[in-house]
């Protein structure tokens, strides 16, 4: 039977306005040279992230009473935060697989941009600008305001996906879009399981922090290798240097390595997804939102009604906490002309960026 949905509510249309405003602020700032005028990469990143607070004011001006509840900044238990870290560890193989696939036809933007600034930027400053600030501001906007707006349509899974889609599109390139979409869906499920955007912030921070740490470790490892090479010169003990200079051989090794790593990532990604599903169930039980999650999650694994999990809920008293009955809300449409326009603008921006990167558009 075909489902009929009411007209999209004002909250969902506001998300479209925020997407358009974000594009204007970021691209406008770059076009008029505001961001380019800031030499320090970390400070330029912080300024770009702070611009995300301005679209959030749209919701504040619309309804001051609803603004804070929509942010969903609620305290979480320490064990929930630790489970969020485990979710990120389980998510790493799937994100790595996406990155591996997209890197075959488009560059890793983060790696390219960071490699040019690592030498002049202290590690802690990079952690602050690339990990802490984005984790707070992007999550408050995407899993806070956007997800809350979409949830008011009464369609939880659709809301989580659309919030993740807006989050991924705002990265502006295919490489980051792919893994940001997957991470956005997982973070959306985690936020729903705990009813707190802080869990999304934890996952977001750990994800970015691991990437930055690996980049710095690789950078200093390369420096150590170059210093060792200069020290020993063409000594037979470093015949590996000649091996690395064989371009054709290195290309073959790179292809073989990608295939082997890809196979490993596929296996780890499958195990990771299973782990994520169970961890989200645990977080829902601890946060007293097991019944809420079971109402829309697929009926297998930890979300089956099993006596041992019911007993855990009764012992902890978590089932006594208030659960927002999203299912009771009238179902309304998510997609609307304003939201579609906002998404389309970011898609066009992504396409233009990829054409520039691959030489389809030459900027003099």
KEROVEX-476839 format. One record per residue (C-alpha): residue number from 0; x, y, z. Coordinates in steps of 0.05 Angstrom, whole numbers, plus 5000, padded with zeros to 4 digits. Each point is the difference from the previous one (the first is absolute). Last residue first. Layout:
BEGIN
NUM_X_Y_Z .
...
***
This chain:
BEGIN
363_5891_5608_4721 .
362_4946_4949_5019 .
361_4995_4941_4954 .
360_4936_4959_5000 .
359_5001_4927_4979 .
358_5070_4995_5029 .
357_4987_4943_5049 .
356_4999_5044_5062 .
355_4960_5055_4966 .
354_4948_4950_4975 .
353_4996_4970_5070 .
352_4987_5069_5030 .
351_4946_5015_4949 .
350_4965_4934_5015 .
349_5002_5014_5075 .
348_4974_5071_4992 .
347_4944_4973_4956 .
346_4982_4949_5054 .
345_5002_5055_5053 .
344_4952_5044_4961 .
343_4954_4940_4987 .
342_4995_4986_5075 .
341_4977_5071_5015 .
340_4952_4999_4942 .
339_4970_4933_5022 .
338_4992_5028_5071 .
337_4963_5061_4973 .
336_4956_4960_4952 .
335_4979_4948_5052 .
334_5026_4931_5020 .
333_4982_4980_5071 .
332_4925_4988_4992 .
331_4956_4994_5061 .
330_4980_4942_5045 .
329_4957_5021_5059 .
328_5038_4987_5065 .
327_4981_4939_5041 .
326_5059_4960_4974 .
325_5047_5051_5029 .
324_4978_4982_5070 .
323_5055_5033_5040 .
322_5022_4952_5054 .
321_4996_5021_5073 .
320_5043_4959_5047 .
319_4968_4940_5035 .
318_5031_4950_4952 .
317_5068_5018_5028 .
316_4985_4970_5068 .
315_5068_4966_4998 .
314_4971_4933_5023 .
313_4939_5007_4954 .
312_5042_5016_4939 .
311_5047_4943_5013 .
310_4941_4953_5008 .
309_4972_5023_4933 .
308_5069_4986_4969 .
307_5001_4930_5030 .
306_4928_4986_4978 .
305_5013_5013_4927 .
304_4959_5047_4956 .
303_5043_5003_4939 .
302_5039_5064_4995 .
301_5066_4967_5018 .
300_5003_4961_4936 .
299_4939_5002_4956 .
298_4936_5039_4992 .
297_5024_5059_4958 .
296_5001_5066_5038 .
295_4937_5043_5001 .
294_4962_4985_5065 .
293_5060_4964_5029 .
292_5036_5067_5007 .
291_4943_5030_5041 .
290_4993_4937_5042 .
289_5074_5000_5017 .
288_5002_5074_5017 .
287_5017_4996_5074 .
286_5071_5027_4990 .
285_5033_4935_5023 .
284_4955_4958_4956 .
283_5010_5046_4939 .
282_5075_4999_5010 .
281_5000_4924_5000 .
280_4958_4998_4937 .
279_5047_5049_4966 .
278_5058_4955_5019 .
277_4966_4940_4969 .
276_4988_5034_4934 .
275_5070_5030_4999 .
274_5031_4931_5011 .
273_4962_4970_4941 .
272_5022_5059_4957 .
271_5072_4990_5022 .
270_5000_4926_4982 .
269_4977_5017_4930 .
268_5051_5057_4996 .
267_5056_4954_5023 .
266_4986_4951_4944 .
265_4995_5055_4947 .
264_5061_5035_5028 .
263_5043_4937_4992 .
262_4978_4993_4928 .
261_5015_5074_4987 .
260_5068_4994_5032 .
259_5018_4943_4954 .
258_4974_5036_4938 .
257_5033_5066_5020 .
256_5066_4965_5013 .
255_4999_4966_4933 .
254_4987_5066_4965 .
253_5055_5035_5040 .
252_5050_4944_4986 .
251_4987_5005_4926 .
250_5009_5076_5002 .
249_5064_4992_5041 .
248_5029_4953_4948 .
247_4986_5049_4945 .
246_5031_5058_5038 .
245_5063_4965_5024 .
244_5024_5053_5050 .
243_4972_4961_5059 .
242_5043_4940_4983 .
241_5062_5044_4997 .
240_4985_5025_5070 .
239_4989_4928_5024 .
238_5074_4989_4987 .
237_5010_5035_5067 .
236_5049_4951_5032 .
235_5039_5000_4935 .
234_5021_5072_5015 .
233_4978_5050_4949 .
232_4999_5058_5050 .
231_5002_4977_5072 .
230_4986_5067_5034 .
229_4959_5029_4943 .
228_4955_4939_4999 .
227_4993_5002_5075 .
226_4979_5072_4997 .
225_4950_4985_4945 .
224_4971_4942_5040 .
223_4993_5042_5063 .
222_4965_5055_4961 .
221_4953_4948_4970 .
220_4984_4974_5070 .
219_4987_5072_5022 .
218_4947_5009_4946 .
217_4969_4932_5010 .
216_4991_5011_5075 .
215_4971_5069_4987 .
214_4949_4973_4950 .
213_4983_4941_5046 .
212_4986_5049_5057 .
211_4956_5044_4955 .
210_4958_4941_4977 .
209_4994_4972_5071 .
208_4979_5069_5026 .
207_4947_5007_4946 .
206_4966_4935_5017 .
205_5008_5010_5075 .
204_4968_5069_4997 .
203_4941_4978_4957 .
202_4987_4939_5045 .
201_5001_5042_5063 .
200_4958_5056_4968 .
199_4947_4949_4979 .
198_4997_4976_5072 .
197_4992_5073_5022 .
196_4939_5007_4954 .
195_4958_4967_5054 .
194_4937_4957_4996 .
193_5043_4939_5013 .
192_4975_4952_4946 .
191_4979_5058_4955 .
190_5069_5031_5004 .
189_5031_4931_4985 .
188_4954_4991_4940 .
187_5018_5069_4973 .
186_5074_4986_5012 .
185_4994_4937_4958 .
184_4964_5036_4944 .
183_5050_5057_5000 .
182_5059_4953_4999 .
181_4972_4967_4937 .
180_4987_5067_4967 .
179_5067_5028_5023 .
178_5035_4940_4968 .
177_4974_5014_4931 .
176_4995_5076_5003 .
175_5074_5006_5021 .
174_5025_4970_4936 .
173_4945_5031_4956 .
172_5013_5072_5019 .
171_4961_5058_5032 .
170_5000_4979_5073 .
169_4931_5031_5006 .
168_4971_4942_4959 .
167_5019_4950_5055 .
166_4964_5038_5056 .
165_4938_5012_4957 .
164_4999_4925_4983 .
163_5010_4980_5073 .
162_4940_5043_5021 .
161_4961_4969_4943 .
160_5018_4930_5022 .
159_4983_5011_5074 .
158_4933_5033_4982 .
157_4982_4944_4952 .
156_5013_4949_5055 .
155_4957_5040_5049 .
154_4940_5018_4959 .
153_4952_5041_5044 .
152_5013_5064_4960 .
151_5024_5031_5064 .
150_5061_4956_4995 .
149_5025_5042_4941 .
148_5005_5063_5043 .
147_5034_4963_5057 .
146_5050_4971_4950 .
145_5016_5068_4971 .
144_5005_5037_5067 .
143_5042_4950_5040 .
142_5030_4945_4958 .
141_5020_5048_4944 .
140_5006_5068_5033 .
139_5023_4981_5070 .
138_5042_4945_4969 .
137_5035_5048_4953 .
136_5015_5050_5055 .
135_5027_4952_5054 .
134_5037_4949_4958 .
133_5025_5054_4952 .
132_5031_5040_5058 .
131_5032_4940_5034 .
130_5030_4963_4940 .
129_5030_5044_4945 .
128_5011_5065_5039 .
127_5017_4972_5069 .
126_5037_4938_4975 .
125_5039_5045_4952 .
124_5019_5047_5056 .
123_5022_4939_5041 .
122_5045_4974_4944 .
121_5036_5066_4989 .
120_4992_5029_4930 .
119_5058_5019_4954 .
118_5023_4931_4978 .
117_4929_4973_4998 .
116_4976_5054_4952 .
115_5011_4972_4930 .
114_4984_4928_5019 .
113_4935_5024_5032 .
112_4970_5024_4934 .
111_5018_4938_4960 .
110_4979_4951_5054 .
109_4934_5035_5013 .
108_4983_5004_4926 .
107_5013_4926_4987 .
106_5006_5001_4925 .
105_4948_4974_4950 .
104_4997_4938_4957 .
103_5033_4944_5039 .
102_4995_5041_5064 .
101_4924_4988_5000 .
100_5008_4925_5011 .
99_5053_5004_5055 .
98_4962_5055_5036 .
97_4937_4957_5000 .
96_5039_4940_5026 .
95_5032_5043_5054 .
94_4931_5024_5022 .
93_4976_4928_5005 .
92_5064_4979_5037 .
91_4995_5060_5049 .
90_4928_4989_5021 .
89_5016_4946_5052 .
88_5051_5047_5032 .
87_4949_5056_4998 .
86_4947_4957_5034 .
85_5052_4982_5053 .
84_5009_5074_5014 .
83_4925_5007_5007 .
82_5001_4942_5049 .
81_5049_5039_5042 .
80_4954_5061_4999 .
79_4941_4955_5021 .
78_5043_4973_5057 .
77_5014_5071_5024 .
76_4926_5015_5004 .
75_4971_5055_4955 .
74_4982_5072_5013 .
73_4949_5032_4952 .
72_5012_5048_4943 .
71_4939_4983_4958 .
70_5008_5061_4954 .
69_4926_4997_4986 .
68_4984_5009_5074 .
67_5042_5065_5000 .
66_4966_5031_4939 .
65_4928_4982_5016 .
64_4986_5059_5046 .
63_5036_5050_4955 .
62_4957_4982_4940 .
61_5015_5026_4930 .
60_5056_5047_5021 .
59_5037_4943_5034 .
58_4989_4954_4940 .
57_5030_5051_4953 .
56_5056_5012_5051 .
55_5026_4931_4982 .
54_5018_5027_4931 .
53_5048_5048_5036 .
52_5034_4946_5042 .
51_5027_4967_4938 .
50_5044_5061_4988 .
49_5040_4977_5061 .
48_5024_4941_4960 .
47_5030_5044_4945 .
46_5033_5043_5054 .
45_5029_4938_5034 .
44_5028_4974_4934 .
43_5033_5067_4983 .
42_5031_5000_5070 .
41_5029_4930_4989 .
40_5026_5018_4931 .
39_5036_5063_5024 .
38_5003_5050_4943 .
37_4931_5031_5008 .
36_4988_5042_4937 .
35_4976_4938_4964 .
34_4941_4996_5049 .
33_4976_5070_4985 .
32_5021_5000_4927 .
31_4934_5023_4970 .
30_4991_4933_4965 .
29_5020_4959_5062 .
28_4952_5036_5046 .
27_4946_4995_4948 .
26_5012_4926_4993 .
25_4995_4988_5075 .
24_4947_5051_5018 .
23_4956_4991_4937 .
22_5004_4924_5005 .
21_4980_5002_5074 .
20_4942_5046_4983 .
19_4974_4952_4947 .
18_5005_4941_5048 .
17_4967_5040_5056 .
16_4942_5019_4955 .
15_4990_4927_4982 .
14_5001_4982_5074 .
13_4947_5054_5012 .
12_4954_4963_4952 .
11_5003_4939_5046 .
10_4981_5042_5060 .
9_4942_5033_4963 .
8_4965_4934_4990 .
7_4997_4961_4935 .
6_4930_4991_4973 .
5_4963_4938_5025 .
4_5020_4931_4980 .
3_4962_4948_4961 .
2_5023_4928_5000 .
1_4985_4954_4942 .
0_4973_4932_5019 .
***
